[in-house]
Amino acid sequence: MEDPRPGGGERARANYDVGMSDLQRRSGTRLTRKQRETRAYRLTLATGGLGVVGAVLLVLGVVGIGSAGAGVLLLVLAAISGFLLKSTLGK
C-alpha cells in the first residue's frame, strides 16, 4: 500500500529513520550515583544556608540595620542552587 500523501513513501521513511535514537551508552558523560548523591547533599546545604542568610539580611535591610540588596542577591543565589538541586534529583 502506497502512502496517500504527496511525496510520501521514501521521504516518509527517510524522516522516520533520521528520528531514531542511538541506543548505545554514552561514554562517560553521566555522574556516578555517589557523585550525584554528593552533589545533591552540597546543593541542599547551599540552598538552605543561602536562603536563611538571605532572609535574615532582607529583614535587617527592611528594618534599616543593613543592606537589603545583599539579602536579595543571596535569595536569588538560593533560588539558582534550588533549581540545580531539582535538576540533580531529576524531579
PDB file as gemmi writes it, atoms N, CA and C in Angstrom:
CRYST1    1.000    1.000    1.000  90.00  90.00  90.00 P 1                      
ATOM      1  N   MET A   1       0.845  -1.178   0.000  1.00  0.00           N  
ATOM      2  CA  MET A   1       0.000   0.000   0.000  1.00  0.00           C  
ATOM      3  C   MET A   1       0.888   1.238   0.000  1.00  0.00           C  
ATOM      4  N   GLU A   2       0.603   2.155  -0.898  1.00  0.00           N  
ATOM      5  CA  GLU A   2       1.391   3.377  -1.009  1.00  0.00           C  
ATOM      6  C   GLU A   2       0.888   4.434  -0.038  1.00  0.00           C  
ATOM      7  N   ASP A   3       1.793   5.350   0.287  1.00  0.00           N  
ATOM      8  CA  ASP A   3       1.432   6.463   1.158  1.00  0.00           C  
ATOM      9  C   ASP A   3       0.573   7.444   0.365  1.00  0.00           C  
ATOM     10  N   PRO A   4      -0.647   7.782   0.840  1.00  0.00           N  
ATOM     11  CA  PRO A   4      -1.535   8.663   0.081  1.00  0.00           C  
ATOM     12  C   PRO A   4      -1.082  10.119   0.058  1.00  0.00           C  
ATOM     13  N   ARG A   5      -0.137  10.461   0.889  1.00  0.00           N  
ATOM     14  CA  ARG A   5       0.330  11.857   0.907  1.00  0.00           C  
ATOM     15  C   ARG A   5       1.223  12.127  -0.289  1.00  0.00           C  
ATOM     16  N   PRO A   6       1.199  13.375  -0.779  1.00  0.00           N  
ATOM     17  CA  PRO A   6       2.088  13.698  -1.901  1.00  0.00           C  
ATOM     18  C   PRO A   6       3.553  13.578  -1.483  1.00  0.00           C  
ATOM     19  N   GLY A   7       4.313  12.898  -2.293  1.00  0.00           N  
ATOM     20  CA  GLY A   7       5.736  12.739  -1.990  1.00  0.00           C  
ATOM     21  C   GLY A   7       5.975  11.769  -0.859  1.00  0.00           C  
ATOM     22  N   GLY A   8       4.979  10.963  -0.508  1.00  0.00           N  
ATOM     23  CA  GLY A   8       5.104  10.027   0.607  1.00  0.00           C  
ATOM     24  C   GLY A   8       6.039   8.901   0.254  1.00  0.00           C  
ATOM     25  N   GLY A   9       5.919   7.827   0.944  1.00  0.00           N  
ATOM     26  CA  GLY A   9       6.740   6.661   0.647  1.00  0.00           C  
ATOM     27  C   GLY A   9       8.156   6.813   1.133  1.00  0.00           C  
ATOM     28  N   GLU A  10       9.091   7.012   0.207  1.00  0.00           N  
ATOM     29  CA  GLU A  10      10.504   7.074   0.568  1.00  0.00           C  
ATOM     30  C   GLU A  10      10.814   8.253   1.475  1.00  0.00           C  
ATOM     31  N   ARG A  11      10.219   9.404   1.206  1.00  0.00           N  
ATOM     32  CA  ARG A  11      10.508  10.577   2.031  1.00  0.00           C  
ATOM     33  C   ARG A  11      10.018  10.354   3.458  1.00  0.00           C  
ATOM     34  N   ALA A  12       8.865   9.750   3.620  1.00  0.00           N  
ATOM     35  CA  ALA A  12       8.334   9.487   4.955  1.00  0.00           C  
ATOM     36  C   ALA A  12       9.247   8.525   5.708  1.00  0.00           C  
ATOM     37  N   ARG A  13       9.733   7.494   5.027  1.00  0.00           N  
ATOM     38  CA  ARG A  13      10.629   6.539   5.665  1.00  0.00           C  
ATOM     39  C   ARG A  13      11.965   7.194   6.003  1.00  0.00           C  
ATOM     40  N   ALA A  14      12.450   8.073   5.162  1.00  0.00           N  
ATOM     41  CA  ALA A  14      13.720   8.750   5.428  1.00  0.00           C  
ATOM     42  C   ALA A  14      13.600   9.618   6.675  1.00  0.00           C  
ATOM     43  N   ASN A  15      12.496  10.326   6.831  1.00  0.00           N  
ATOM     44  CA  ASN A  15      12.302  11.139   8.033  1.00  0.00           C  
ATOM     45  C   ASN A  15      12.219  10.270   9.273  1.00  0.00           C  
ATOM     46  N   TYR A  16      11.603   9.108   9.148  1.00  0.00           N  
ATOM     47  CA  TYR A  16      11.484   8.192  10.274  1.00  0.00           C  
ATOM     48  C   TYR A  16      12.856   7.676  10.692  1.00  0.00           C  
ATOM     49  N   ASP A  17      13.675   7.341   9.713  1.00  0.00           N  
ATOM     50  CA  ASP A  17      14.997   6.820  10.022  1.00  0.00           C  
ATOM     51  C   ASP A  17      15.860   7.871  10.706  1.00  0.00           C  
ATOM     52  N   VAL A  18      15.732   9.120  10.327  1.00  0.00           N  
ATOM     53  CA  VAL A  18      16.518  10.192  10.927  1.00  0.00           C  
ATOM     54  C   VAL A  18      16.125  10.392  12.384  1.00  0.00           C  
ATOM     55  N   GLY A  19      14.842  10.188  12.711  1.00  0.00           N  
ATOM     56  CA  GLY A  19      14.356  10.444  14.057  1.00  0.00           C  
ATOM     57  C   GLY A  19      14.669   9.357  15.064  1.00  0.00           C  
ATOM     58  N   MET A  20      15.250   8.262  14.637  1.00  0.00           N  
ATOM     59  CA  MET A  20      15.553   7.178  15.569  1.00  0.00           C  
ATOM     60  C   MET A  20      16.717   7.571  16.472  1.00  0.00           C  
ATOM     61  N   SER A  21      16.644   7.167  17.727  1.00  0.00           N  
ATOM     62  CA  SER A  21      17.723   7.493  18.656  1.00  0.00           C  
ATOM     63  C   SER A  21      18.749   6.368  18.682  1.00  0.00           C  
ATOM     64  N   ASP A  22      19.942   6.719  19.090  1.00  0.00           N  
ATOM     65  CA  ASP A  22      21.012   5.750  19.209  1.00  0.00           C  
ATOM     66  C   ASP A  22      20.901   5.081  20.578  1.00  0.00           C  
ATOM     67  N   LEU A  23      20.842   3.781  20.623  1.00  0.00           N  
ATOM     68  CA  LEU A  23      20.622   3.064  21.864  1.00  0.00           C  
ATOM     69  C   LEU A  23      21.915   2.688  22.579  1.00  0.00           C  
ATOM     70  N   GLN A  24      23.049   3.103  22.068  1.00  0.00           N  
ATOM     71  CA  GLN A  24      24.308   2.801  22.723  1.00  0.00           C  
ATOM     72  C   GLN A  24      24.505   3.722  23.910  1.00  0.00           C  
ATOM     73  N   ARG A  25      25.252   3.226  24.901  1.00  0.00           N  
ATOM     74  CA  ARG A  25      25.529   4.031  26.082  1.00  0.00           C  
ATOM     75  C   ARG A  25      26.426   5.209  25.728  1.00  0.00           C  
ATOM     76  N   ARG A  26      26.211   6.285  26.425  1.00  0.00           N  
ATOM     77  CA  ARG A  26      27.087   7.444  26.237  1.00  0.00           C  
ATOM     78  C   ARG A  26      28.393   7.176  26.971  1.00  0.00           C  
ATOM     79  N   SER A  27      29.455   7.705  26.449  1.00  0.00           N  
ATOM     80  CA  SER A  27      30.762   7.408  27.031  1.00  0.00           C  
ATOM     81  C   SER A  27      31.135   8.428  28.099  1.00  0.00           C  
ATOM     82  N   GLY A  28      30.982   8.042  29.348  1.00  0.00           N  
ATOM     83  CA  GLY A  28      31.494   8.828  30.462  1.00  0.00           C  
ATOM     84  C   GLY A  28      30.864  10.174  30.722  1.00  0.00           C  
ATOM     85  N   THR A  29      29.684  10.470  30.219  1.00  0.00           N  
ATOM     86  CA  THR A  29      29.111  11.790  30.441  1.00  0.00           C  
ATOM     87  C   THR A  29      28.251  11.859  31.695  1.00  0.00           C  
ATOM     88  N   ARG A  30      27.796  10.716  32.198  1.00  0.00           N  
ATOM     89  CA  ARG A  30      26.937  10.708  33.381  1.00  0.00           C  
ATOM     90  C   ARG A  30      27.768  10.630  34.653  1.00  0.00           C  
ATOM     91  N   LEU A  31      27.256  11.282  35.711  1.00  0.00           N  
ATOM     92  CA  LEU A  31      27.884  11.174  37.017  1.00  0.00           C  
ATOM     93  C   LEU A  31      27.503   9.835  37.636  1.00  0.00           C  
ATOM     94  N   THR A  32      28.383   9.317  38.474  1.00  0.00           N  
ATOM     95  CA  THR A  32      28.043   8.097  39.185  1.00  0.00           C  
ATOM     96  C   THR A  32      27.004   8.410  40.252  1.00  0.00           C  
ATOM     97  N   ARG A  33      26.416   7.383  40.814  1.00  0.00           N  
ATOM     98  CA  ARG A  33      25.399   7.575  41.851  1.00  0.00           C  
ATOM     99  C   ARG A  33      25.991   8.304  43.063  1.00  0.00           C  
ATOM    100  N   LYS A  34      27.193   7.956  43.459  1.00  0.00           N  
ATOM    101  CA  LYS A  34      27.852   8.603  44.593  1.00  0.00           C  
ATOM    102  C   LYS A  34      28.110  10.082  44.305  1.00  0.00           C  
ATOM    103  N   GLN A  35      28.538  10.402  43.096  1.00  0.00           N  
ATOM    104  CA  GLN A  35      28.776  11.801  42.727  1.00  0.00           C  
ATOM    105  C   GLN A  35      27.480  12.593  42.734  1.00  0.00           C  
ATOM    106  N   ARG A  36      26.394  11.997  42.234  1.00  0.00           N  
ATOM    107  CA  ARG A  36      25.092  12.677  42.266  1.00  0.00           C  
ATOM    108  C   ARG A  36      24.618  12.882  43.695  1.00  0.00           C  
ATOM    109  N   GLU A  37      24.845  11.881  44.544  1.00  0.00           N  
ATOM    110  CA  GLU A  37      24.459  11.989  45.947  1.00  0.00           C  
ATOM    111  C   GLU A  37      25.225  13.113  46.647  1.00  0.00           C  
ATOM    112  N   THR A  38      26.526  13.182  46.405  1.00  0.00           N  
ATOM    113  CA  THR A  38      27.359  14.235  46.999  1.00  0.00           C  
ATOM    114  C   THR A  38      26.943  15.608  46.490  1.00  0.00           C  
ATOM    115  N   ARG A  39      26.670  15.707  45.196  1.00  0.00           N  
ATOM    116  CA  ARG A  39      26.241  16.988  44.624  1.00  0.00           C  
ATOM    117  C   ARG A  39      24.906  17.427  45.207  1.00  0.00           C  
ATOM    118  N   ALA A  40      23.972  16.491  45.343  1.00  0.00           N  
ATOM    119  CA  ALA A  40      22.667  16.828  45.908  1.00  0.00           C  
ATOM    120  C   ALA A  40      22.798  17.273  47.354  1.00  0.00           C  
ATOM    121  N   TYR A  41      23.650  16.613  48.130  1.00  0.00           N  
ATOM    122  CA  TYR A  41      23.859  16.991  49.534  1.00  0.00           C  
ATOM    123  C   TYR A  41      24.437  18.403  49.641  1.00  0.00           C  
ATOM    124  N   ARG A  42      25.451  18.681  48.834  1.00  0.00           N  
ATOM    125  CA  ARG A  42      26.070  20.018  48.874  1.00  0.00           C  
ATOM    126  C   ARG A  42      25.107  21.108  48.411  1.00  0.00           C  
ATOM    127  N   LEU A  43      24.319  20.816  47.371  1.00  0.00           N  
ATOM    128  CA  LEU A  43      23.346  21.798  46.902  1.00  0.00           C  
ATOM    129  C   LEU A  43      22.240  22.019  47.931  1.00  0.00           C  
ATOM    130  N   THR A  44      21.878  20.972  48.673  1.00  0.00           N  
ATOM    131  CA  THR A  44      20.883  21.128  49.731  1.00  0.00           C  
ATOM    132  C   THR A  44      21.409  22.055  50.821  1.00  0.00           C  
ATOM    133  N   LEU A  45      22.656  21.844  51.230  1.00  0.00           N  
ATOM    134  CA  LEU A  45      23.253  22.719  52.239  1.00  0.00           C  
ATOM    135  C   LEU A  45      23.365  24.156  51.734  1.00  0.00           C  
ATOM    136  N   ALA A  46      23.796  24.316  50.494  1.00  0.00           N  
ATOM    137  CA  ALA A  46      23.949  25.660  49.929  1.00  0.00           C  
ATOM    138  C   ALA A  46      22.607  26.372  49.812  1.00  0.00           C  
ATOM    139  N   THR A  47      21.582  25.662  49.345  1.00  0.00           N  
ATOM    140  CA  THR A  47      20.266  26.267  49.187  1.00  0.00           C  
ATOM    141  C   THR A  47      19.715  26.707  50.534  1.00  0.00           C  
ATOM    142  N   GLY A  48      19.805  25.834  51.526  1.00  0.00           N  
ATOM    143  CA  GLY A  48      19.303  26.171  52.856  1.00  0.00           C  
ATOM    144  C   GLY A  48      20.059  27.320  53.494  1.00  0.00           C  
ATOM    145  N   GLY A  49      21.386  27.258  53.417  1.00  0.00           N  
ATOM    146  CA  GLY A  49      22.211  28.309  54.015  1.00  0.00           C  
ATOM    147  C   GLY A  49      21.999  29.664  53.357  1.00  0.00           C  
ATOM    148  N   LEU A  50      22.008  29.683  52.038  1.00  0.00           N  
ATOM    149  CA  LEU A  50      21.792  30.947  51.326  1.00  0.00           C  
ATOM    150  C   LEU A  50      20.396  31.502  51.586  1.00  0.00           C  
ATOM    151  N   GLY A  51      19.411  30.616  51.668  1.00  0.00           N  
ATOM    152  CA  GLY A  51      18.044  31.063  51.931  1.00  0.00           C  
ATOM    153  C   GLY A  51      17.891  31.688  53.305  1.00  0.00           C  
ATOM    154  N   VAL A  52      18.472  31.042  54.312  1.00  0.00           N  
ATOM    155  CA  VAL A  52      18.362  31.568  55.684  1.00  0.00           C  
ATOM    156  C   VAL A  52      19.095  32.893  55.821  1.00  0.00           C  
ATOM    157  N   VAL A  53      20.339  32.939  55.367  1.00  0.00           N  
ATOM    158  CA  VAL A  53      21.124  34.180  55.485  1.00  0.00           C  
ATOM    159  C   VAL A  53      20.497  35.291  54.645  1.00  0.00           C  
ATOM    160  N   GLY A  54      20.006  34.955  53.459  1.00  0.00           N  
ATOM    161  CA  GLY A  54      19.357  35.963  52.617  1.00  0.00           C  
ATOM    162  C   GLY A  54      18.102  36.510  53.252  1.00  0.00           C  
ATOM    163  N   ALA A  55      17.294  35.652  53.871  1.00  0.00           N  
ATOM    164  CA  ALA A  55      16.078  36.124  54.530  1.00  0.00           C  
ATOM    165  C   ALA A  55      16.411  37.016  55.723  1.00  0.00           C  
ATOM    166  N   VAL A  56      17.422  36.641  56.502  1.00  0.00           N  
ATOM    167  CA  VAL A  56      17.820  37.454  57.655  1.00  0.00           C  
ATOM    168  C   VAL A  56      18.313  38.821  57.196  1.00  0.00           C  
ATOM    169  N   LEU A  57      19.171  38.856  56.177  1.00  0.00           N  
ATOM    170  CA  LEU A  57      19.677  40.136  55.673  1.00  0.00           C  
ATOM    171  C   LEU A  57      18.564  40.985  55.072  1.00  0.00           C  
ATOM    172  N   LEU A  58      17.598  40.345  54.432  1.00  0.00           N  
ATOM    173  CA  LEU A  58      16.472  41.086  53.864  1.00  0.00           C  
ATOM    174  C   LEU A  58      15.638  41.728  54.974  1.00  0.00           C  
ATOM    175  N   VAL A  59      15.382  40.982  56.020  1.00  0.00           N  
ATOM    176  CA  VAL A  59      14.615  41.525  57.147  1.00  0.00           C  
ATOM    177  C   VAL A  59      15.393  42.649  57.823  1.00  0.00           C  
ATOM    178  N   LEU A  60      16.698  42.456  58.017  1.00  0.00           N  
ATOM    179  CA  LEU A  60      17.509  43.515  58.620  1.00  0.00           C  
ATOM    180  C   LEU A  60      17.563  44.749  57.720  1.00  0.00           C  
ATOM    181  N   GLY A  61      17.566  44.548  56.420  1.00  0.00           N  
ATOM    182  CA  GLY A  61      17.561  45.678  55.499  1.00  0.00           C  
ATOM    183  C   GLY A  61      16.254  46.445  55.542  1.00  0.00           C  
ATOM    184  N   VAL A  62      15.146  45.740  55.674  1.00  0.00           N  
ATOM    185  CA  VAL A  62      13.839  46.400  55.766  1.00  0.00           C  
ATOM    186  C   VAL A  62      13.744  47.195  57.062  1.00  0.00           C  
ATOM    187  N   VAL A  63      14.287  46.645  58.152  1.00  0.00           N  
ATOM    188  CA  VAL A  63      14.268  47.334  59.446  1.00  0.00           C  
ATOM    189  C   VAL A  63      15.188  48.550  59.417  1.00  0.00           C  
ATOM    190  N   GLY A  64      16.216  48.509  58.599  1.00  0.00           N  
ATOM    191  CA  GLY A  64      17.119  49.650  58.478  1.00  0.00           C  
ATOM    192  C   GLY A  64      18.482  49.417  59.075  1.00  0.00           C  
ATOM    193  N   ILE A  65      18.766  48.206  59.483  1.00  0.00           N  
ATOM    194  CA  ILE A  65      20.048  47.906  60.117  1.00  0.00           C  
ATOM    195  C   ILE A  65      21.117  47.575  59.077  1.00  0.00           C  
ATOM    196  N   GLY A  66      20.748  46.952  57.989  1.00  0.00           N  
ATOM    197  CA  GLY A  66      21.724  46.538  56.977  1.00  0.00           C  
ATOM    198  C   GLY A  66      21.231  46.846  55.576  1.00  0.00           C  
ATOM    199  N   SER A  67      21.872  46.230  54.613  1.00  0.00           N  
ATOM    200  CA  SER A  67      21.520  46.444  53.222  1.00  0.00           C  
ATOM    201  C   SER A  67      20.598  45.319  52.744  1.00  0.00           C  
ATOM    202  N   ALA A  68      19.454  45.693  52.197  1.00  0.00           N  
ATOM    203  CA  ALA A  68      18.514  44.703  51.686  1.00  0.00           C  
ATOM    204  C   ALA A  68      19.005  44.116  50.360  1.00  0.00           C  
ATOM    205  N   GLY A  69      19.880  44.817  49.645  1.00  0.00           N  
ATOM    206  CA  GLY A  69      20.397  44.344  48.365  1.00  0.00           C  
ATOM    207  C   GLY A  69      21.174  43.045  48.495  1.00  0.00           C  
ATOM    208  N   ALA A  70      21.966  42.935  49.558  1.00  0.00           N  
ATOM    209  CA  ALA A  70      22.724  41.701  49.774  1.00  0.00           C  
ATOM    210  C   ALA A  70      21.774  40.542  50.062  1.00  0.00           C  
ATOM    211  N   GLY A  71      20.720  40.811  50.797  1.00  0.00           N  
ATOM    212  CA  GLY A  71      19.728  39.770  51.075  1.00  0.00           C  
ATOM    213  C   GLY A  71      19.038  39.286  49.814  1.00  0.00           C  
ATOM    214  N   VAL A  72      18.678  40.230  48.950  1.00  0.00           N  
ATOM    215  CA  VAL A  72      18.027  39.866  47.690  1.00  0.00           C  
ATOM    216  C   VAL A  72      18.984  39.044  46.822  1.00  0.00           C  
ATOM    217  N   LEU A  73      20.239  39.456  46.766  1.00  0.00           N  
ATOM    218  CA  LEU A  73      21.240  38.723  45.988  1.00  0.00           C  
ATOM    219  C   LEU A  73      21.389  37.289  46.503  1.00  0.00           C  
ATOM    220  N   LEU A  74      21.452  37.123  47.810  1.00  0.00           N  
ATOM    221  CA  LEU A  74      21.586  35.783  48.373  1.00  0.00           C  
ATOM    222  C   LEU A  74      20.339  34.941  48.129  1.00  0.00           C  
ATOM    223  N   LEU A  75      19.166  35.565  48.147  1.00  0.00           N  
ATOM    224  CA  LEU A  75      17.940  34.818  47.850  1.00  0.00           C  
ATOM    225  C   LEU A  75      17.893  34.379  46.385  1.00  0.00           C  
ATOM    226  N   VAL A  76      18.412  35.213  45.494  1.00  0.00           N  
ATOM    227  CA  VAL A  76      18.489  34.824  44.075  1.00  0.00           C  
ATOM    228  C   VAL A  76      19.456  33.650  43.912  1.00  0.00           C  
ATOM    229  N   LEU A  77      20.585  33.698  44.597  1.00  0.00           N  
ATOM    230  CA  LEU A  77      21.544  32.589  44.547  1.00  0.00           C  
ATOM    231  C   LEU A  77      20.946  31.312  45.141  1.00  0.00           C  
ATOM    232  N   ALA A  78      20.138  31.459  46.188  1.00  0.00           N  
ATOM    233  CA  ALA A  78      19.465  30.296  46.773  1.00  0.00           C  
ATOM    234  C   ALA A  78      18.485  29.689  45.776  1.00  0.00           C  
ATOM    235  N   ALA A  79      17.772  30.529  45.035  1.00  0.00           N  
ATOM    236  CA  ALA A  79      16.832  30.023  44.028  1.00  0.00           C  
ATOM    237  C   ALA A  79      17.575  29.286  42.919  1.00  0.00           C  
ATOM    238  N   ILE A  80      18.709  29.819  42.485  1.00  0.00           N  
ATOM    239  CA  ILE A  80      19.500  29.158  41.440  1.00  0.00           C  
ATOM    240  C   ILE A  80      20.003  27.809  41.924  1.00  0.00           C  
ATOM    241  N   SER A  81      20.525  27.752  43.145  1.00  0.00           N  
ATOM    242  CA  SER A  81      21.005  26.471  43.656  1.00  0.00           C  
ATOM    243  C   SER A  81      19.846  25.500  43.882  1.00  0.00           C  
ATOM    244  N   GLY A  82      18.659  26.015  44.188  1.00  0.00           N  
ATOM    245  CA  GLY A  82      17.485  25.165  44.307  1.00  0.00           C  
ATOM    246  C   GLY A  82      17.101  24.534  42.975  1.00  0.00           C  
ATOM    247  N   PHE A  83      17.171  25.305  41.895  1.00  0.00           N  
ATOM    248  CA  PHE A  83      16.889  24.755  40.566  1.00  0.00           C  
ATOM    249  C   PHE A  83      17.943  23.725  40.158  1.00  0.00           C  
ATOM    250  N   LEU A  84      19.203  23.974  40.510  1.00  0.00           N  
ATOM    251  CA  LEU A  84      20.258  22.993  40.231  1.00  0.00           C  
ATOM    252  C   LEU A  84      20.008  21.705  41.012  1.00  0.00           C  
ATOM    253  N   LEU A  85      19.554  21.846  42.253  1.00  0.00           N  
ATOM    254  CA  LEU A  85      19.235  20.674  43.062  1.00  0.00           C  
ATOM    255  C   LEU A  85      18.071  19.892  42.445  1.00  0.00           C  
ATOM    256  N   LYS A  86      17.084  20.613  41.976  1.00  0.00           N  
ATOM    257  CA  LYS A  86      15.950  19.948  41.343  1.00  0.00           C  
ATOM    258  C   LYS A  86      16.373  19.169  40.106  1.00  0.00           C  
ATOM    259  N   SER A  87      17.256  19.750  39.305  1.00  0.00           N  
ATOM    260  CA  SER A  87      17.710  19.038  38.105  1.00  0.00           C  
ATOM    261  C   SER A  87      18.611  17.856  38.470  1.00  0.00           C  
ATOM    262  N   THR A  88      19.355  17.974  39.566  1.00  0.00           N  
ATOM    263  CA  THR A  88      20.192  16.859  40.015  1.00  0.00           C  
ATOM    264  C   THR A  88      19.331  15.689  40.471  1.00  0.00           C  
ATOM    265  N   LEU A  89      18.242  15.994  41.155  1.00  0.00           N  
ATOM    266  CA  LEU A  89      17.349  14.943  41.640  1.00  0.00           C  
ATOM    267  C   LEU A  89      16.467  14.386  40.524  1.00  0.00           C  
ATOM    268  N   GLY A  90      16.364  15.110  39.424  1.00  0.00           N  
ATOM    269  CA  GLY A  90      15.580  14.636  38.294  1.00  0.00           C  
ATOM    270  C   GLY A  90      14.092  14.721  38.503  1.00  0.00           C  
ATOM    271  N   LYS A  91      13.638  15.665  39.274  1.00  0.00           N  
ATOM    272  CA  LYS A  91      12.200  15.812  39.530  1.00  0.00           C  
ATOM    273  C   LYS A  91      11.724  17.161  39.092  1.00  0.00           C  
TER     274      LYS A  91                                                      
END                                                                             
